[in-house]
Amino acid sequence: MKEIICFYEHQVARHTAVRDRLHKQIYRLGTLRLLLVAGAAAAIWLCRESGWMIWTATAIVFAVPFVMLMVRHTQLFARKTYAEAMIRLNASERQGIDYDFSAFDGAPEKTDAHHPFSLDLDLFGNQSLFQSVNRTVTEMGKSLLVNRFLQPLTDKSAILRRRQAIRELASKTHFRQHFYVTGSSGKGSKDDMQLLTALAKRSARFTANPLWHVLTRLIPVIWLFLLAGNIWWEVPFSVTGWMFAASFLLANLPGKRIHRLHQSVEKMERVLRVYSLLMEQVEKELFCSEELMSVQQLLVSRAGKASWAVKRLSRIIDALDQRFSMAGLLLNIFYLRDIRQAISLEQWLKTHAQHFEGWFEAMATTDALCSLGGFAFNHPDYVYPDIADAGFRMAGKALGHPLLHREKCVRNDVSVPKCPYFLVITGANMAGKSTYLRTVGVNYLLACMGLPVYADSLTVYPASLMTSLRTADSLTANESYFFAELKRLKAIIDRLQAGEEMFIILDEVLKGTNSKDKQTGSLALIRQLIAQKTCGLIATHDLLLGTLEEAFPGEVGNACFEADISGDELLFTYRLRKGVARNMNACFLMKKMGITL
């Protein structure tokens, strides 16, 4: 971890030095531009009695270097903005090493109590697992990454294929950071793809009408002849006036249709320009992993590079965005510019509409993979798990929770050797049962996503994950806590009866009923789960469940978290031990807090 910390601190220092140097250069350029303005004013004053040719020459002498300085200023300012974004990114990554992920989007809106494990494993929201991983810069990439969390892989070959891409991107730090900084300048909207798809389905009104093709060529030619006529021949002013009126009418005749066309792509110019830069970066990079090479192939086809085509679309939209500027209005009259751009847009869609869904999918895939690669880079002490060929097996040494500080996290082993098999975990309040369940669930999820896990070693068989740790009642659905838990358990049974392979994690089954009902129901549930040939972990306060090992030898195992009472102190080791818990702490804690027993 020291190397990772040093890397980010070095990046911050390096880009800070670049930013400061560029700031000084920009200041000097500003001073030179001011001097040029003052020099131009002095020269015009000195030459005030000279002819217009001297004035023109003087203006050009000062205007040319002024424009050159303006161009150079724009370039330097862009580089300074880039350096500042790099500073923010690396400073935020450095904070993330210390478990402060606040600079990144945790997607709290994706929290879903009905998902098989999302809410239970704290996937989304502030200080969530998603927030620790997410470095996406496009809405499409974010949506894809969310789906990667919600729908982990269950096929070994797919997991290994994705892992190969993650490992490659973990080593391409410059690529990932450049992708992030470039994309963060224009994140776009989750509706971009839908807008372009809807646009592609519009009927081609301008390209299908040959009259507009003729007029866009004829009108500029007529204006050139009129210009020549006004210079070399004395063309009556009325002819020019009538031509101006006719051009104005022709230019504005399809105004409503062009306006609707413009509205469908309005304000997408900057976003598409950024997308083209992201695609260009992927096109130029040398990849070795199968998934990244297939992504690259989607962007480079016989029709040309996606980045060129998207940049062309961006320029067309930019031209439409400028249609109400002074230059745009004049060009529309003399050149039928709006109609030309509408034709260009329709021609672009005709040529590329069949490709851009694949282009944006490739960009989103790269975006999501960069986040996963960044997570792997930020955790060099994590290991890539072994993926079992046949189920079920989950065996790990020293598992820890990725969101618990590495210096305080107590790490434990896990063993679910076969199917059917359930590890029943008993223990006192606050002893660590729920944290252990989440630790196992999160590392299982990471393994099935192709990511490294927080463990010394881990072997998993990728099955569907289902948890019931944090069931809640619902006032809006008129649903009690107990009924909500029953629905959750019913969903598990239904999926098992449908033949689905599952890994199940349950915490304190049937919490919403009395002790006798809870015991009877819990025992019946575990017997049914074993009969369904499934496996998992069950945590409970009920020591009676510890007797299941005798009823199902080889199919149920016992482990516990003990609370050790030493004199007037309650000690938690948070270490998983074999067997059934012996010490309960509710009465001790009540007495400690002054509650009369």
N, C-alpha and C positions, 0 to 999 in steps of 0.2 A: 504493500500500500504506500510505502514511502516514495517509491518511484512514481506512482500515479500522482501523488500530491505534488512532488517536485515538478512533474511534467506540467500540471495545470498552473502552478505558480510561475514557472518559467514562461509559459505562453502568455500569461497576464503581463509579466514584465516586458517581454519582447514586443507585444503589440502596443503596450503603453508607450514604449520608446518610439515606435513607428508613428503613433498618433501625435505625440508631442513634436516630432520632427515635421510632420505634415502640417501641423498647426502653425509652426513658424514659417514654413514655406507659403502657406496661404496668406498669412499676414503680410509677408514681403510682397507677394503678388498684388494684394490690395493696395499697398503703398505705391507700387509702380503704376497701377491703373489710375490712382488719384493724381500722380505726377503727370501722366499722359493727358488727363483731362485738363489739368492746369496748363500744361504746355500747349495743348491745342487752342485753349482760350487765348493765351498770350500770342500765339502765332497768328490767329485770326485778327486780333487787335492790331498787331504790327502790319499786317497785310490788308488792312481795311480799305485802303485806297487803291489796291491792285484789282485786276480784272477777275472775273468769275473763274477763269482757268487756274489762276494761282490759288484761289480759295479752295477749289476742288482738289488740286494737288496736295495742298496743305492738309485738308481733311483726310485724304487717303493715307498720307504719311503717318498720321496719328491713329486713324481708325484701324488700320491693318494690325499693328502690334496690340492695340486694345482688344480686338476680337481674339487674337491669338492668346492673349493673357486670360481672357474669359474662358476659352476652351480649356486651357491648362488649369484654371481655377476649378472648373467643373470636374476634371479628372482627379485632381488632388482631393477635392471634397468627397468624391465617391470613395477614394481609397481611405480617407480618414473615417468615413462612416463605416466602412468595412472593418477597419481596425477597432473601432469602438464596439461594434457588434461582437468581434472576437474576444475582446476584453470581458464583456458581459457574459458571454457563453462560458468562458474558462473560469471566471470568478464564480458563476453559478454551479459549474461542475465541481469546483473545489468545495463549495458549501455542501453539495450533495454527498461528498465523501464523508462529511460530518453529519449526515442524515437530515440536512435541511434542503428539501426539494421544492420549496415554496416558489422558486422561479419558474417552475414547469407546470404544465396543465395536468391536473389530476382527473379531469373528466368526471366531476361529481354528478353530472346529469345522467351518467350511464349506470348509476347504482340501481340495481333491480332486485327487489326482495324475492321475486319469483324465479330468478335464475338458479340453476342447480347448485352454484357455489359462490357466486359473485359477492353477495353481501357478507356471507360467513367468513370469507377469506380477506375482506377489506381490500378488494381489488381497486376501487375507485374512490376519489375524494382526496381530501387533504392528508398528506403524509401516507399515501396509499402505495401499494406495489406498482400500480400503473404510473403514478406520478414519479416514482423513482426510475422508471424505465423510459417514459415518454419523452422523446426529443423530436417528434414529428413537426413539420413546418407546413404541411398542407392538410386541409380538412379531409381529403380523400385518404391520405396516409394515416391520419389519426383514426378514422373510422375503421380502416383495415387493421390497425394495431389493436383497437378495441375488440374486434372480432377474433384476433389471434388469442387474446386473453379469454374471451368467452367461449371459444370453440377450439380447445387444444387438440393437437393431432392424436390419433389413435393408431396410426400406421407407422411401423418402425422405419421403413424406407423413406417416408416423407419427413420424419423427424430428423433422420441422418442427413437428408438432402438440405433441409433448412439449417441444420447445425453447421454444415460446411460453409454456407453463405455467411452465417453469423461470425464464424471464426475468421473468415477472410476480411469482413468489414471491421472486426475488432482490431485488426492490424493496420487498417487504412484510416488512421486518425485524421490526416489532412483531408482526405476525401469526405469523411463524415462531417467534419467541422465546416468545411467550405460549403457543403450541401446545406447544412443548417443555416449558416449565416446568409447565404444567397436566398434561400426559401423564406426566411423570416422577414424579408423586405416586402413580401407580397403573398400573404398566406392564402388568400382566396376564400371561397365559400364551399360548403358541402354540396351546394346546388349547382356548381359549375358544370359538372358532367350532365346533369339533367337539362340545363339550359342549352348546351351545345347539341345534345341529342334531339331536343325539341326543335332547335334551329335547323338541323339537318333534314327534318321531316317537312319543312315548309316548302311550298311549291315555288319553283324557280320562275318568277314573274318577269325578270329582266333579261336573263340569258335566253329564255324561250321566245322572246320577242325580237325579231331581226331589225325592227325599226329603231330600237334603242342603240343597237350596234352601229347602224348607219349614222344616226344623229351624233353619237359621241365622236365620230371621225369627221363628220361634215361641218359641224358648228365651229370647231377650232380652225379649220381650213378657211372658212368664210371670214372669220375674224382676222386671220393673217392677210387675206386679200384686202380687206377694208383698211387694215393698218398700212399696208403698202400703198393703197390708193390715197390715203390721207397724207402720206409723205411725198409721193411722187406725182400724184394726180389730185385734182381738186374734186374729191367725192363729196357730194352734198351732205351736210350735217344731218339732214332728215333721214337719209339712208342709214346712217349710223344709229340714229335714234330708233328707227323702226326695227333694226337688227337687235338692238339692246332689249327692246320690249319683247320681241319674239323669243330671244334667248332666255329672258327672265321667266316668261310663261312656260317654256319647255323645261327649264331647270326645276320649276316648282310644281309642274303638273303631277308628277308622281310623289309629291312631298309626303303625303300621309302614309303611303306604303313604305317609303324609305324611313320615315320616322318610326314606324312599327318595327321595321327590321333593325334599326339602330337600338331601339329600346330593348330588344331581345339579347343584345350583346353589350349594352352600355356598361361602362366602368370595368370592363374585363381586360382592357388593354394592358394595364400594368401587371395584372395577375398572369396573363398569358405570356408576357415578356419574361417574367420570373420563371414560369414553367418551362419556357424554351431554354433558359440558362441551366435549369436543373437537368433537363433532358440532354443537353449538350455535354454536361459534366459526366453523365452516365455513358453517353456514346463514346467519349474519349478515353474512359478508364479501361485499364486492362484487368479483366476478371478471369478467375480460374474455376470458381465453383459453378456447378451446373445451373442452379437457380438464378444466379446473377447473370450468367451468360445468356440464359433464355430471356431474361428481362431486357438485356441489351439488344437481343435480336428483334424484339418487338419494336424497338425504336429505330432500328436501321433496316430498311427493306429496299426492295428494287425501286420503289417509288421515291426513294430519297430518305434523308434523315428527318426524324420527327421534329427536332429542334428547329430546322430551317422552316418547315411548314408552319409550325406554331408561331414562330417569329413573324412570318409573312401574315398570318391571321391577325396577330397583334398590331401590325402596321396598318392593315385595312381598317380595323376597329378604331385605331387612333385617328385615321383620316376622317372617319365618320364622327368621331367625338369633336373634331375641329370644324364641323360643318357650319356652325353659327358664328365662328370668328370672322373678322373682317376679310382676312385672306381667303377663308373658306367660302364666304358669300360671293366674292369677286370671281374666284376660280370656278365656282358653280355656274356662273353666268357665261363666262368665256370658254369654259372647258367641259361643262356638264360633269363636274367632279363627283357629285353625290351619286349620280347614276353610274358612273364608272366604278366607284367603290362598291356599289350594290352588286354590279355585275361581277366584280372581282370576288366578292364574298360568296356569291352563289357558285361561281366556278371553283372556288376553293373547297366549298362543301361537296360539290359534285366529285372532286378528285380525292378528297381526304376523309370524308365522313365515315367511310367504312373502316378507317384505320384508327381514328382518334380515341375510340373506346379502349383499344389495346394500348395506345400510348399513355393515356392517363392511368390505366391499371399498372403499367410498368413503373411509372413515376411514383405512384402510391406504394407499390411493393418495395421499391428502393427506399422510400421514406420510412416505412415501417421497419425494414431490415436494418437501417442505420440506427434506429433506436435500440434494437436488440443487440446489434454489434457494440454500441456504446455501453450497454449494461455489462456485456462480457468484458470489455476493456476496463471498466471501472471496478471490476471484482476479480483481480488476478489470482486471488486465493480460493476462488470457487473452482469446482471440478465439473467436467462434463460426465454425466452418468452413463452407465451401461444400459442399453435397452434390451430387455429380454425378448427372445423369440416366441416363447410360449408362456401362457399365463397360468396362474398369476404368481408374481413375485415382487416384493418390495423389501429390499434389505439395504440399510444405510448405517454408516458410522458417523457419529458426531454431527447430526443435523442441527442447524441453527436457523433462526428466522431472519430473513434479509433486512427487515426493518428494525430489528433490535441492535443496539450498538454493539459492535464487534468485541469491545472490551468488557461488556457486561453480560453478553448473551451466554446462557448456560446451554450447552449442546448435548443432545441425547441421541441414542441409537434407535433404530426402528427395524422391526422384522415381521413381515407378513409372508411366510414362506410358500404358501400354496393357496389353492382355492378348492373348497370353502375353508375359510379361516377368519376368526375374529380375535383381535387383541382387546381384551376388556381392561380398561385402565381405571382403577379406583384411587381415591385420594381425598384429602381434606379440602376445605375452601381455600382458595388462593395459593394452593400448592403447585400449580402449573399445568393442570390438565388441559384447559382450553388453549393455552399458548402452545402446548405440545401438539395438539390436534391441528392448529393453524400452521404450525411449523411444518408438519408432515404434508398437509394439503398444499401449501404454497410451493414447497420444493417439488412435490409431485407435478404440480402445474408447470413449473419452470422446466422440468425435465421433458414434459410432453410438448412444450413450445420450442424445444431445441436449444434451450439456454443452459448455461452452467448452473449448478446448485450449490447452496451453502452447506457443504458437508465434506468430510474427508474422503468418503466414497459412497456411491449410491447405485443400486440396480433397480430398475422399475420395469414393469410391464404396462404398456400404455392402454388403459381401459378408460371408459367414461367415468368422470369424477362426479360424485353426488355427496352433498353435505347437509347436515341439519344441526347448526350450532346456535343460530340466533333467530329463531322463529318469533314473529311478532303478531299481535292481534291487529285487527283493522276495523276502525269505527266506520269508515266509509263503506266497507263491504259487509258491515254487520257480522263480523267474523271474530269469534273468541280466539284467545291464544291457543287453547287446546285444540280447537277445530283446525286452526291454521297448521298446527304441528301434524295433526292426523292427515291433512291433505298432502303435506310434504312426504310423510311416510307412505301414503297411498301411491304417490307418484313414483317412489322408488320401487315398490312392489310391481306396479304396472310395467315399468321398464324392464325389470328382471324377467317378468313373465313373457315379455315380448322377445326374450332371448338376448338382451343386451348385456355385454360384459361390463361390470361396474366395480369401482373401488369406492367404498362408502365410509364416511366419517360422521359419527353421531355424537352429540354431547348431551348427556342427561336426558335420556328418552322419556317422553310423557311427563314433562315437568308440570303440565297444567292440571294434574289430577292428584287425588290423595295417595298416601303411601302404599296402601294395599293394592289399589288399582294399578298404580305405577309399577309395582313389583310384578304383578301378574301379567300386565301388558308388556312390560320390557322383556320378560322371559319368553313370552309367546312370540314377540317380534324377532328376537335373536334366533329362536328355533326355526322360524319361517325363513329368515335370511340364510341360515345354514342350509335349509332344505332347498333353497333356490340356487345353491352352489355359487355363492358370492363371498366377498371378503371385505375386510376393512377394520376400522378402529371404533370403539365405543367407550366413552368416558362416563363415569357415573359415581354418585355418592353412595349408591346402594350396594353394600357389601355382599348382599345375597347373590348378585350377578357373578360374583367371584366363584360361586360353586358350579357354574356352567362348565368349567374346565373338567370337572369330574364326570359330568353327563356327556360331554363331547370331547373325549380325549383325542388330542391331535388336531382338533378343529377349533378349539378355543384356548387361548393363552391368557395369563394374568400378568399385569404389570401395575405398578402403583407409584404415586408421588406421596411421600410421607411428610407430615408436619411434626417435627421433633420438639417436644416440650421439655425445656431444661429450667427447672426452678420456676421463675416468674417470666420466663422468656419463651417466645414461640419462634422456632428457627425453621426456615425454608431452605432446602438445598437445591430444589428444582431439578433433582436428579431422578431419572426413571430407574425404578428398582423392580426386580422380579417379585411375583406374589401379589397378595391382596393387602390393601392398606389396613393398618391397625389403629392408627391414631386419628381421631376426628377433633376438630378445633372450634366448633360453633360455641359450645358452652364456655370454653376457655376465653374466647374473644368477647363474649357477652359480659363475663365477669370482669375482664380486663377493662372494658369500657364503662363499667359501673352500672350495668343493667342487672337488676335483681333477678335471680333464678329461684 
